[in-house]
Amino acid sequence: MNKGDLVSDAAKRANLPASTVEAALNGLLESIGEAVKRGDKATLTGWISFEKVQRSARTARNPQTGETVNVPARAAVKVKAGAKLKAMV
């Protein structure tokens, strides 16, 4: 399911225009992104949580050449499914 499919399905379920649902979804995604960027944890209780984590620098190996490559430290996003989502799957 892509974003368009999600908007269409949610619009039908909520009996709202797709444009309204898309605007709400865009606002939600922007809010989550900004919160995680600041270092806050964004949680939809029982469904999903997003958290910014620091990945430390490491040494990796290029599988084609066998050459060692230094991978710098970076920020990443940790996504964790909640209990309700896990139960549905």
Backbone as a ProteinNet text record, in pm:
[ID]
protein_1_A
[PRIMARY]
MNKGDLVSDAAKRANLPASTVEAALNGLLESIGEAVKRGDKATLTGWISFEKVQRSARTARNPQTGETVNVPARAAVKVKAGAKLKAMV
[TERTIARY]
85.3	0	90.1	71.6	149.2	67	122.8	57.5	-79.5	-89.3	-216.7	-323.3	-284.7	-378.4	-422.6	-329.3	-359.3	-458	-434	-523.3	-662.8	-672.2	-802.5	-878.8	-810.5	-875.1	-921.2	-834.2	-870.2	-985.3	-987	-1094.8	-1229.2	-1229.2	-1352.9	-1399.3	-1304.5	-1340.3	-1392.1	-1333.8	-1372.7	-1482.5	-1520.8	-1622.5	-1583.9	-1458.9	-1405	-1346.4	-1332.7	-1267.9	-1120.1	-1070.8	-932.1	-835.1	-868.8	-778.9	-762.4	-868.4	-862	-774.6	-793.8	-716.1	-568.8	-540.7	-402	-335.1	-406.7	-351.3	-321.4	-411.4	-391	-272.2	-261.9	-150.2	-18.1	-14.9	107.6	148.3	51.6	79.8	134	75.3	121.1	264.5	292.9	427.5	531.1	495.6	587.5	613.1	507.9	522.9	613	593.4	677.2	821.7	842.4	977.8	1049.7	980.7	1041.9	1073.1	983.4	1006.8	1129.4	1139.7	1253.4	1382.5	1374.9	1492.2	1545.4	1454.3	1493.1	1550.3	1528	1575.8	1465.9	1342.2	1228.7	1184	1119.1	1062.2	916.5	876.2	737.7	669.9	560.1	493.7	344.8	293	149.2	125.2	87.1	81.4	8.6	74.9	20	43.9	83.6	98	243	310	445.3	517.2	649.3	728	850.9	893.3	1008.9	1103.5	1232.6	1330.4	1463	1524.6	1654.5	1761.5	1852.6	1963.5	2094.2	2202.9	2335.6	2402.1	2445.6	2523	2669.8	2748.8	2890.5	2967.5	3083.8	3170.9	3217.2	3238.9	3281.8	3361.5	3422.5	3495.4	3413.9	3391.7	3316.1	3403.4	3352.1	3426.8	3341.3	3399.3	3332.6	3331	3213.4	3208.7	3263	3260.1	3309.9	3461.9	3523	3669	3742.4	3671.2	3734.9	3804.5	3798	3862.3	3791.3	3868.9	3811.8	3771.1	3654.1	3599.4	3562.1	3597.6	3557.8	3420.1	3326.7	3191.7	3181.1	3152.6	3147.6	3025.2	3032.2	2918	2806.8	2681.9	2569.1	2445	2346.4	2217.3	2130.2	2046.4	1954.4	1820.9	1719.8	1587.9	1557.6	1519.4	1480	1327.3	1270.2	1125.9	1086.8	988.2	948.2	795.3	749.9	607.3	552.2	431.2	365.1	287	232.1	161.7	38.6	-40.5	-160	-125.1	-22	20.9	75	155.2	209.6	97.6	-5.5	-117	-195.6	-205.8	-279.3	-205.4	-73.7	7.5	18.7
-116.6	0	123.2	209.8	333.6	447.5	566.7	680	710	704.9	731.1	630.8	503	398.2	419.5	455.8	480.5	596	704.3	821.1	782.4	710.2	669.3	581.2	482.5	391.6	464.4	550.2	624.6	720.9	782.3	874.8	801.4	681.9	602.3	562.7	517	472.1	586.3	705.3	820.1	903	867.3	942.2	1090	1112.4	1247	1258.2	1380.7	1397.3	1355.5	1297.8	1251.7	1367	1486.3	1601.3	1637.1	1622.9	1651.3	1547.5	1422	1314.6	1329.5	1363.7	1380.6	1496.4	1605.8	1719.6	1680.6	1605.2	1560.4	1465.4	1373.1	1278.7	1351.2	1447.4	1525.4	1600.5	1659	1728.8	1634.3	1516.3	1416.5	1373.6	1345.6	1302.6	1412.3	1537.2	1648.3	1663.7	1650.6	1661.5	1552.2	1429.7	1318.7	1342.5	1383.8	1408.9	1516.7	1625.9	1735	1692.3	1614.9	1567.8	1477	1384.6	1292.7	1368.8	1466.5	1548.3	1620.7	1667.8	1735.9	1639.7	1510.6	1412.1	1360.3	1403.1	1353.1	1218.1	1140.2	1013.2	1039.4	999.6	1015.4	879.3	872.5	744.9	754.3	661.3	639.7	514.7	534	427.6	304	191.3	64.9	34.8	135.9	116.6	121.6	234.9	250.1	363	352.4	460.9	486.2	611.5	655.7	725.3	692.9	751.5	773.1	887.9	918	849.1	777.8	710.8	745.9	739.5	766.2	633.7	618.9	501.8	541	461.1	494	462	523.6	498.1	353.1	295.2	155.5	130.3	15.8	-27.6	-136.9	-123.3	-222.4	-275.7	-374.3	-433	-430.9	-386.6	-389.5	-534.2	-597.1	-738.2	-769.6	-672.4	-698.4	-697.7	-602.9	-589.5	-641.3	-657.5	-699.3	-584.4	-465.4	-346.4	-300.8	-257	-203.7	-58.8	-24.6	110	162.7	287.7	351.5	414.2	375.9	429.9	530.4	657.7	758.9	743.3	803.8	806	885.3	847.3	918.9	899.6	983.9	970	878.7	798.9	709.5	711.3	653.2	646.2	501.6	480.6	348	344.8	245.9	231.6	102.5	111.4	-6	-22.1	-140.5	-169.1	-184.5	-135.6	-146.8	-276.9	-300.8	-425.7	-446.4	-342.2	-357.1	-395.3	-331.5	-361.9	-504.2	-544.5	-680	-784	-754.1	-847.5	-863.6	-756	-761.9	-845.7	-843.8	-915.5	-1059.2
0	0	0	-97	-101.1	-39	-38.9	26.8	-35.1	-167	-234.7	-195.3	-190	-148.8	-4.1	80.6	221.4	236.1	163.4	168.4	120.5	9	-45	53	110.6	204.4	330.2	385.5	507	479	360.1	324.7	319.1	262.2	255.3	394.6	477.8	613	700.4	683.3	766	701.2	578.7	504.5	491.6	451.4	433.3	292.9	243.7	113.7	120.7	12.7	8.6	30.4	-16	1	148.7	225.5	369	439.5	404.5	465	427.3	301.6	258.2	331.8	351.4	424.8	569.4	631.1	769.2	776.9	681.8	680.3	660.1	567.6	545.2	671.4	741.2	866.2	972.2	981.3	1078.1	1048.4	921.7	884.6	909.2	880.5	907.2	1057	1136.9	1282.7	1337.2	1290.8	1334.7	1293.5	1168.9	1119.3	1197.5	1227.8	1304.1	1446.6	1508.2	1645.4	1650.9	1556.9	1554.6	1524.5	1435.8	1402.9	1526.6	1613.3	1737.6	1840.6	1820.9	1917.1	2007.8	1984.6	2062.7	2007	2090.6	2046.3	2009.2	1889.3	1844.8	1854.7	1929.8	1953.9	1927.2	1850	1837.2	1920.7	2046.1	2145.8	2093.9	2105.6	2061.8	1915.4	1837.4	1693	1646.3	1668.4	1615.1	1687.8	1696.2	1755.2	1668.9	1667.3	1590	1686.3	1676	1767.4	1694.9	1718.4	1659.8	1742.8	1676	1743	1672.7	1745.5	1688	1655.1	1534.2	1492.7	1502.1	1568.3	1584.4	1456.5	1445.9	1330.9	1336.4	1218.2	1213.5	1086.4	1082.4	964.2	897.4	767.2	691.1	578.7	507.6	397.7	272.5	161.4	32.4	-15	-31	-65.8	-206.1	-296.3	-431.6	-438.6	-366.8	-376.3	-253.6	-143.5	-19.7	51.8	-5.9	50.8	177.7	276.4	400	378.6	431.7	416.2	553.7	580.9	706.5	688.3	774.8	771.4	885.9	856.4	961.4	1052.7	1170.4	1262.4	1197.3	1228.4	1170.2	1255.5	1229.7	1295.8	1211.5	1276.4	1207.6	1281.7	1222.3	1284.1	1319.2	1444	1491.9	1491	1423.1	1413.6	1483.8	1573.4	1649.8	1643.3	1610.1	1604.6	1745.8	1766.5	1896.6	1909.2	2026	2055.4	1968.3	1943	1860.6	1718	1664.2	1528.1	1520.5	1617.9	1621.1	1629	1708.2	1724.9	1594.3	1514.8	1388.7	1284.5	1293.9	1196	1239
[MASK]
+++++++++++++++++++++++++++++++++++++++++++++++++++++++++++++++++++++++++++++++++++++++++

